Amino acid sequence: MSNPNDSFSKTMLVVVASCLVCALVVSVAAVSLRPRQLEQRALDKQRNILAAAGIAAPEGRIPEVYHKYIDAKVIDLATGNFVDEVDPNTFDQRKAVKLKEFAQPVPPEVDIAGVRAISRLASVYIAHDDAGAVSTYVIPIHGQGLWSTMYAFLAIQPDGVTAKSVVYYDQGETPGLGGEVVNPLWIAQWDGKKLFNDQGEVALTVLKSTADPSDPNFAYQIDGLAGATLTSKGVHNSFVFWLGEYGFGPFLAKLRQGANNHG
C-alpha cells in the first residue's frame, strides 16, 4: 500500500518546482524586455514633446526629428538658470523628486496642484526651426485631477507669455468627461492663449463653463471640461502652480525680460 505522505510530498515538490520555473521564466522575460521598454518610453516622450512643439514626425523617424529640432536642458527652478550638474538627455524629473539630493517639499499652503514635493531641477525642451531660431519652449507639468495625477507638456512661444499647445500624455480621468483633456478640439483652443497679464502675474484660467469671446479676459480663458468640474479645477491649479514661483515662473520671467541665456 502506498504511503499518503509520499503522494503529498511529490505533489508539493511538483508545485514548488513549477513555481520556480515560472518565476525564472518571468524574470528572464522581464530582464530581456527591459531595454525594449525603456526604448519605447523614450520614444513616447519624444513623440509627445514634438507634438506639443507642433513638429510633425513620421512614426519611423521620431528620434531623428527629435534630435534635429529639440535641445533638452535642465534648469534650477528657484533661479530659472540653466545648470550643468546633470545630463539633460538622461535626467528624469519624475524620478528625481524621489531622490534626496533633488527633492524638496512644497509648503501645503501653496500646493494647489497637490504635488507635495518637486525636484529642485527641472527639464526644459527647446525647439528650433530650420534656421536654428528658437520656436518653442516645452515644459513638463503635473497635478492632481479627480482620479489621477495628470502629466502634460506645455508648449510656450519664445515670448514666455503665449501658449502654443498642451499635450496630456499620462492621466486616468473619466473617459468622455475629465479624459477630454486629450480631445484635439479642447487642445486646439490653447494656441495663442496668454499665460500672464501685463504685470507678469499668472492669468490663465480654466473655466467651469465655456469661454465667451466677448469677455475682456477671453485671451486668458480656457473652456472647462463639460461634466468634469473637479478635473477642470485640477488642470487650472496645475498650471497656476507650475507657472508660478515654485515652478517655472522664474525661468519664464527671464524669457519675458529677454534674458539672452535661454536660447
ZAFIFI-629543 format. One record per residue: x, y, z of N, C-alpha, C in turn; residue in three letters. Coordinates in steps of 0.2 Angstrom, whole numbers, padded with zeros to 4 digits, always signed. Atoms other than C-alpha are relative to their C-alpha. Layout:
N
XYZXYZXYZALA
...
! end
This chain:
263
+0004-0006+0000+0000+0000+0000+0004+0006+0000MET
-0004-0006+0001+0007+0017-0005-0001+0005+0006SER
+0000-0005-0006+0011+0030+0009-0003+0007-0003ASN
+0003-0006+0002-0001+0045+0008+0005+0006+0000PRO
-0005-0005-0001+0013+0056+0014+0005+0001-0006ASN
-0005+0000+0006+0024+0051-0001-0004+0004-0006ASP
+0004-0004+0005+0010+0057-0013+0000+0007+0001SER
+0000-0007-0001+0008+0073-0004+0007+0004-0001PHE
-0007-0003+0001+0027+0076-0004+0002+0001-0007SER
-0001-0001+0008+0028+0073-0023-0004+0005-0003LYS
+0004-0005+0003+0014+0084-0026+0003+0007+0002THR
-0003-0006-0002+0022+0098-0016+0006+0002-0004MET
-0006-0001+0004+0038+0095-0025-0001+0003-0007LEU
+0002-0002+0007+0030+0097-0042-0003+0007+0000VAL
+0002-0007+0000+0021+0113-0036+0006+0005+0001VAL
-0006-0005-0002+0037+0121-0029+0004+0000-0006VAL
-0004+0000+0006+0047+0116-0045-0004+0004-0005ALA
+0004-0004+0005+0033+0123-0056+0001+0008+0001SER
+0000-0007-0002+0033+0139-0046+0007+0003-0002CYS
-0007-0003+0002+0052+0141-0048+0001+0001-0007LEU
-0001-0001+0007+0052+0138-0066-0004+0006-0003VAL
+0004-0005+0002+0038+0150-0069+0003+0007+0002CYS
-0003-0006-0003+0047+0163-0058+0006+0002-0004ALA
-0006-0001+0004+0063+0160-0068-0002+0003-0007LEU
+0002-0002+0007+0054+0162-0085-0002+0008+0000VAL
+0002-0007+0000+0046+0179-0079+0006+0004+0001VAL
-0006-0004-0001+0062+0185-0073+0004+0001-0006SER
-0004+0000+0006+0071+0181-0089-0003+0005-0005VAL
+0004-0004+0005+0057+0189-0099+0000+0007+0002ALA
+0000-0007-0002+0057+0205-0088+0007+0003-0002ALA
-0007-0003+0001+0076+0207-0090+0001+0001-0007VAL
-0001-0001+0008+0076+0204-0109-0004+0005-0003SER
+0005-0006+0003+0061+0216-0112+0002+0007+0003LEU
-0001-0007-0003+0068+0230-0101+0003+0005-0005ARG
-0003-0005+0005+0079+0238-0115-0006+0002-0004PRO
+0005-0001+0004+0064+0237-0126-0005+0005+0003ARG
+0004-0004-0004+0053+0245-0113+0002+0007+0001GLN
-0003-0006-0001+0065+0259-0110+0000+0004-0006LEU
-0001-0003+0007+0067+0262-0129-0007+0003-0001GLU
+0006-0002+0001+0048+0263-0130-0002+0006+0004GLN
+0002-0006-0005+0046+0275-0115+0004+0006-0003ARG
-0003-0006+0003+0059+0287-0123-0003+0002-0006ALA
+0003-0002+0007+0051+0286-0140-0007+0004+0001LEU
+0006-0004-0002+0034+0291-0132+0001+0007+0003ASP
-0002-0006-0002+0042+0305-0123+0002+0005-0006LYS
-0002-0004+0006+0050+0312-0139-0006+0001-0004GLN
+0006-0001+0004+0034+0309-0148-0005+0006+0003ARG
+0004-0005-0004+0024+0320-0135+0003+0007+0000ASN
-0003-0007+0001+0037+0334-0135-0001+0003-0006ILE
+0000-0002+0006+0037+0335-0153-0007+0002-0002LEU
+0007-0001+0001+0018+0335-0154-0002+0007+0004ALA
+0002-0006-0003+0017+0349-0141+0004+0006-0003ALA
-0003-0005+0004+0030+0359-0151-0003+0001-0007ALA
+0003-0001+0006+0020+0357-0166+0004-0002-0006GLY
-0004+0003+0005+0033+0347-0176-0002-0006-0002ILE
+0003+0006+0003+0027+0334-0187+0006-0005-0001ALA
-0005+0005+0000+0037+0317-0187-0003-0006-0002ALA
+0002+0007+0002+0034+0301-0197+0002-0005+0006PRO
+0000+0004-0006+0032+0287-0184+0007-0003+0000GLU
-0007+0003+0000+0049+0279-0190+0005+0004+0001GLY
-0006-0005+0000+0059+0295-0189-0001+0004+0006ARG
+0001-0005-0006+0054+0302-0172+0006+0001+0003ILE
-0006-0002-0003+0071+0300-0164+0004+0005-0004PRO
-0004-0004+0004+0079+0308-0179-0002+0007+0000GLU
+0003-0007+0000+0067+0323-0180+0001+0003+0007VAL
-0001-0003-0007+0068+0325-0161+0007+0003+0001TYR
-0007-0002-0001+0087+0326-0161+0002+0006-0004HIS
-0002-0006+0005+0087+0338-0176-0003+0006+0003LYS
+0003-0007-0002+0075+0351-0168-0001+0001+0007TYR
+0001-0001-0008+0074+0348-0149+0007+0000+0003ILE
-0006+0000-0004+0088+0353-0137-0003-0001+0007ASP
+0002+0001-0007+0085+0346-0119+0005+0004+0005ALA
-0004-0003-0005+0091+0357-0105-0003-0001+0007LYS
+0002+0001-0007+0090+0357-0086+0001+0007+0004VAL
-0001-0006-0004+0086+0372-0075-0001-0001+0007ILE
+0002-0001-0007+0086+0377-0057-0006+0004+0001ASP
+0007-0003-0001+0068+0381-0053+0000+0006+0004LEU
+0000-0005-0004+0072+0393-0040+0003+0007-0003ALA
-0003-0005+0003+0083+0404-0051-0002+0001-0007THR
+0002+0000+0007+0077+0400-0068+0006-0001-0005GLY
-0006+0001+0004+0095+0397-0074+0001-0007-0002ASN
-0002+0006+0002+0102+0383-0084+0006-0003+0005PHE
-0005+0003-0004+0113+0371-0074+0003-0006-0004VAL
-0004+0005+0003+0127+0358-0079+0001-0006+0004ASP
-0001+0005-0005+0126+0347-0064-0002-0007-0002GLU
+0003+0007+0002+0116+0333-0073+0000+0000-0008VAL
+0001+0000+0007+0115+0327-0091-0007+0001-0002ASP
+0007-0001+0001+0099+0334-0098-0003-0005-0004PRO
+0003+0006+0004+0097+0319-0110-0002-0006+0004ASN
+0002+0006-0004+0096+0307-0096-0004+0002+0006THR
+0003-0002-0006+0089+0317-0082-0008-0001+0000PHE
+0007+0002-0001+0072+0311-0076-0003+0003+0005ASP
+0003-0005-0005+0062+0324-0067-0005-0004+0004GLN
+0004+0004-0004+0049+0311-0061+0003-0004+0005ARG
-0004+0004-0005+0062+0300-0053+0004+0005+0005LYS
-0004-0004-0004+0072+0315-0047-0004+0002+0007ALA
+0004-0002-0006+0058+0320-0035+0000-0005+0006VAL
-0001+0005-0006+0061+0304-0025+0007-0001+0002LYS
-0006+0000-0002+0079+0307-0023+0002+0006+0005LEU
-0001-0005-0005+0086+0316-0008+0004+0006-0002LYS
-0004-0006+0002+0098+0327-0017-0004+0005-0005GLU
+0004-0004+0004+0085+0334-0028-0007+0002+0003PHE
+0007-0001-0002+0068+0333-0019+0000+0006+0005ALA
+0001-0005-0006+0061+0347-0009-0008+0001+0000GLN
+0007+0000-0001+0044+0348-0001-0003+0007-0002PRO
+0003-0006+0001+0031+0360-0006-0005+0002+0006VAL
+0004-0002-0006+0023+0370+0008-0008-0001-0002PRO
+0008+0002+0001+0004+0364+0010-0004+0006-0002PRO
+0004-0006+0001-0002+0382+0009+0001+0003-0008GLU
+0000-0002+0007+0004+0384-0009+0000-0006-0005VAL
+0001+0006+0004+0002+0366-0015-0007-0001-0003ASP
+0006+0001+0003-0013+0369-0025-0001-0005-0005ILE
+0000+0005+0005-0008+0356-0038+0000-0007+0003ALA
+0000+0006-0003-0007+0343-0025+0006-0005-0001GLY
-0006+0004+0002+0011+0338-0029+0004-0002+0006VAL
-0004+0001-0006+0018+0338-0011+0007+0001+0000ARG
-0007-0001+0001+0036+0338-0017+0002+0001-0007ALA
-0002+0000+0007+0045+0343-0033+0008-0001+0000ILE
-0007+0000+0000+0063+0342-0039+0002+0007-0001SER
-0002-0007+0000+0073+0357-0037+0003+0002-0007ARG
-0002-0001+0007+0079+0354-0055-0005-0002-0005LEU
+0005+0002+0005+0068+0353-0070+0002+0000-0007ALA
-0001+0000+0007+0068+0349-0088-0003+0005-0004SER
+0003-0005+0005+0065+0362-0102+0003-0003-0007VAL
-0001+0002+0006+0064+0357-0120+0000+0005-0005TYR
+0000-0006+0004+0069+0370-0133+0000-0002-0007ILE
+0001+0002+0007+0063+0368-0151+0002+0005-0004ALA
-0003-0004+0004+0072+0376-0165-0003-0001-0007HIS
+0002+0001+0007+0066+0379-0183+0006-0001-0004ASP
-0005+0002+0004+0076+0375-0198+0006+0005-0001ASP
-0005-0005+0000+0086+0391-0197+0004+0001+0007ALA
-0003+0001-0007+0091+0387-0179-0003+0005+0005GLY
+0003-0004-0005+0080+0400-0171-0005-0003+0005ALA
+0005+0003-0005+0070+0396-0155-0007+0001-0002VAL
+0007+0000+0002+0052+0392-0160-0005-0001+0006SER
+0005+0002-0005+0045+0385-0144+0004-0003+0006THR
-0003+0002-0006+0049+0381-0126-0005-0005+0003TYR
+0005+0005-0003+0041+0365-0119+0002-0002+0007VAL
-0002+0001-0007+0040+0362-0100-0005-0005+0002ILE
+0004+0005-0002+0033+0347-0091-0004+0003+0007PRO
+0004-0002-0006+0019+0350-0078-0004-0006+0002ILE
+0005+0005-0003+0008+0339-0067-0004+0002+0006HIS
+0004-0001-0006-0005+0339-0054-0006-0004+0001GLY
+0006+0004-0002-0020+0331-0046-0006+0002-0004GLN
+0007+0000+0003-0036+0328-0056-0005-0002+0005GLY
+0005+0003-0005-0051+0320-0049+0002-0007+0002LEU
-0001+0007-0002-0045+0302-0050+0008-0001-0001TRP
-0006+0002+0001-0027+0303-0055+0005+0006+0000SER
-0004-0005+0001-0011+0313-0056+0001+0001-0008THR
+0000-0001+0007-0011+0321-0073+0007+0003-0003MET
-0006-0003+0003+0005+0324-0083+0000+0002-0007TYR
+0001-0003+0007+0007+0335-0098+0006+0004-0002ALA
-0005-0004+0003+0019+0345-0109-0003+0006-0002PHE
+0003-0007+0002+0015+0364-0111+0005+0003-0004LEU
-0004-0003+0005+0022+0372-0126-0001+0008+0000ALA
+0001-0007-0001+0025+0391-0125+0004+0003-0005ILE
-0003-0004+0005+0030+0404-0138+0007+0003+0003GLN
-0007-0003-0003+0048+0412-0136-0001+0006+0004PRO
+0001-0006-0004+0040+0427-0128-0001-0001+0007ASP
+0001+0002-0007+0037+0417-0112-0007+0002+0002GLY
+0007-0002-0002+0019+0423-0112-0006-0004-0003VAL
+0005+0002+0004+0009+0415-0125+0001-0008-0001THR
+0000+0008+0000+0004+0396-0125-0001-0002-0008ALA
+0000+0003+0007+0006+0386-0141-0005-0007+0000LYS
+0003+0006+0000-0001+0369-0136+0001-0003+0007SER
-0001+0005-0006-0003+0356-0122-0002-0007-0002VAL
+0000+0007+0002-0001+0338-0123-0001-0004+0007VAL
+0001+0004-0006-0008+0327-0108+0002-0007-0003TYR
-0003+0007+0002+0002+0310-0110-0001-0005+0005TYR
+0001+0005-0005-0002+0302-0094-0005+0002+0005ASP
+0006-0002-0004-0019+0303-0085-0005-0005+0001GLN
+0005+0005-0001-0033+0292-0078-0007+0003+0002GLY
+0007-0003-0002-0048+0304-0078-0005-0004-0004GLU
+0006+0003+0003-0065+0298-0083-0001+0001-0008THR
+0000-0001+0007-0066+0295-0102-0007+0003-0002PRO
+0005-0004+0002-0078+0307-0110-0002+0006+0004GLY
+0001-0006-0005-0078+0319-0095+0007+0003+0001LEU
-0006-0003-0002-0061+0323-0087+0005-0002-0006GLY
-0005+0003+0005-0052+0312-0100+0000+0004-0007GLY
+0000-0004+0006-0057+0325-0113+0006+0005-0001GLU
-0006-0004+0001-0040+0334-0110+0004-0003-0006VAL
-0004+0003+0006-0034+0323-0124-0004+0001-0007VAL
+0004-0001+0006-0048+0329-0136+0004+0006-0004ASN
-0003-0005+0005-0040+0338-0151-0004+0007+0000PRO
+0004-0006+0000-0054+0351-0150+0001+0004+0006LEU
-0002-0004-0006-0050+0356-0132+0007+0002+0000TRP
-0007-0002+0000-0032+0356-0135+0001+0006-0005ILE
-0001-0005+0005-0034+0367-0151-0001+0007+0003ALA
+0001-0007-0003-0040+0382-0140+0006+0003+0004GLN
-0005-0002-0004-0024+0383-0131+0005+0005-0004TRP
-0004-0003+0004-0015+0390-0146-0001+0008+0000ASP
+0001-0007-0001-0012+0409-0143-0003+0003+0006GLY
+0002-0002-0006-0019+0410-0126+0006+0003+0004LYS
-0005-0003-0004-0010+0421-0114+0001-0003+0007LYS
-0001+0003-0007-0002+0414-0098+0001+0005+0005LEU
-0001-0005-0005+0002+0430-0089-0003+0007-0003PHE
+0002-0007+0002-0005+0448-0089+0006+0004+0000ASN
-0006-0005+0002+0005+0464-0092+0004+0001+0007ASP
-0003-0001-0007+0010+0464-0073+0005-0007+0001GLN
-0004+0006-0001+0018+0446-0075-0003-0005+0004GLY
+0004+0004-0004+0005+0438-0065-0003-0006-0004GLU
+0004+0005+0003-0002+0421-0069-0007+0002-0001VAL
+0007-0002+0002-0018+0425-0078-0004-0005-0003ALA
+0004+0005+0004-0023+0409-0087-0005-0003+0005LEU
+0005+0003-0004-0039+0402-0081-0004-0005-0004THR
+0004+0005+0002-0048+0386-0084-0007+0000+0003VAL
+0006-0002-0002-0066+0390-0083-0004-0006+0002LEU
+0005+0006-0001-0081+0379-0076-0004+0000-0006LYS
+0004+0001+0006-0090+0383-0092+0004+0002-0006SER
-0003-0001+0007-0087+0389-0110+0003+0008+0000THR
-0003-0007+0001-0076+0405-0113-0004+0004-0005ALA
+0004-0005+0004-0085+0420-0120+0004+0004-0004ASP
-0004-0004+0004-0076+0428-0135-0001+0008+0002PRO
+0001-0007-0001-0084+0445-0130+0003+0002+0007SER
-0003-0002-0007-0076+0444-0112+0006+0003-0001ASP
-0006-0003+0001-0062+0456-0110+0006-0005+0002PRO
-0005+0004-0002-0052+0442-0102+0000-0007-0004ASN
+0000+0006+0004-0055+0429-0116+0007-0002-0002PHE
-0007+0002+0002-0037+0429-0121+0004-0004+0005ALA
-0003+0004-0005-0033+0421-0104-0004-0006+0002TYR
+0005+0005-0003-0048+0409-0103+0000-0007-0005GLN
+0001+0007+0003-0049+0390-0107-0007-0003+0002ILE
+0006+0003-0001-0065+0381-0109+0000-0005+0006ASP
+0000+0005-0005-0069+0370-0094-0002-0007-0003GLY
+0002+0007+0003-0072+0351-0097-0007-0002+0002LEU
+0008+0001-0002-0091+0348-0098-0001-0006+0004ALA
+0002+0006-0004-0097+0337-0084+0006-0002+0005GLY
-0006+0002-0003-0079+0337-0076+0002+0006+0004ALA
-0002-0006-0004-0079+0352-0064+0007-0001+0004THR
-0006+0001-0005-0066+0344-0052+0007-0001-0004LEU
-0006+0001+0004-0054+0339-0066+0002+0006-0003THR
-0002-0006+0003-0055+0356-0074+0003+0004+0005SER
-0003-0003-0005-0051+0363-0057+0007-0002+0001LYS
-0007+0003-0001-0036+0351-0056+0005+0003-0006GLY
-0004-0003+0005-0030+0357-0073+0002+0007+0001VAL
-0001-0007-0002-0032+0375-0068+0006+0001+0005HIS
-0005-0001-0005-0022+0373-0052+0007-0003-0002ASN
-0007+0002+0003-0008+0363-0061+0003+0006-0003SER
-0003-0005+0003-0005+0377-0072+0002+0006+0004PHE
-0002-0006-0005-0006+0391-0059+0006-0002+0004VAL
-0006+0002-0004+0007+0381-0048+0006+0000-0005PHE
-0006+0001+0004+0019+0377-0062+0002+0006-0004TRP
-0002-0006+0003+0019+0394-0070+0002+0005+0005LEU
-0001-0005-0005+0021+0402-0053+0007-0001+0003GLY
-0007-0001-0003+0036+0405-0041+0003-0007+0002GLU
-0003+0006-0001+0038+0387-0036+0001-0005-0006TYR
-0001+0003+0006+0038+0381-0054+0004+0003-0005GLY
-0004-0003+0005+0044+0388-0070-0001+0008+0000PHE
+0001-0007+0000+0039+0406-0065+0007+0004-0001GLY
-0006-0004+0001+0057+0412-0063+0003-0001-0007PRO
-0003+0001+0007+0063+0404-0080-0004+0004-0005PHE
+0004-0003+0005+0048+0411-0089+0001+0008+0001LEU
-0001-0007-0001+0051+0428-0081+0006+0003-0004ALA
-0006-0001+0004+0068+0428-0089-0001+0001-0007LYS
+0002+0000+0007+0061+0424-0106-0004+0007-0001LEU
+0004-0006+0001+0049+0439-0104+0005+0006+0000ARG
-0005-0005-0001+0064+0450-0099+0005+0000-0006GLN
-0004+0000+0006+0073+0445-0115+0007-0003+0002GLY
-0006+0003-0002+0087+0436-0105+0003-0004-0005ALA
-0003+0003+0006+0100+0430-0118+0003-0007+0002ASN
-0003+0006-0001+0105+0414-0109-0006-0006-0001ASN
+0005+0005+0001+0089+0405-0114-0001-0002-0008HIS
+0001+0002+0007+0092+0401-0132+0005-0005-0002GLY
! end
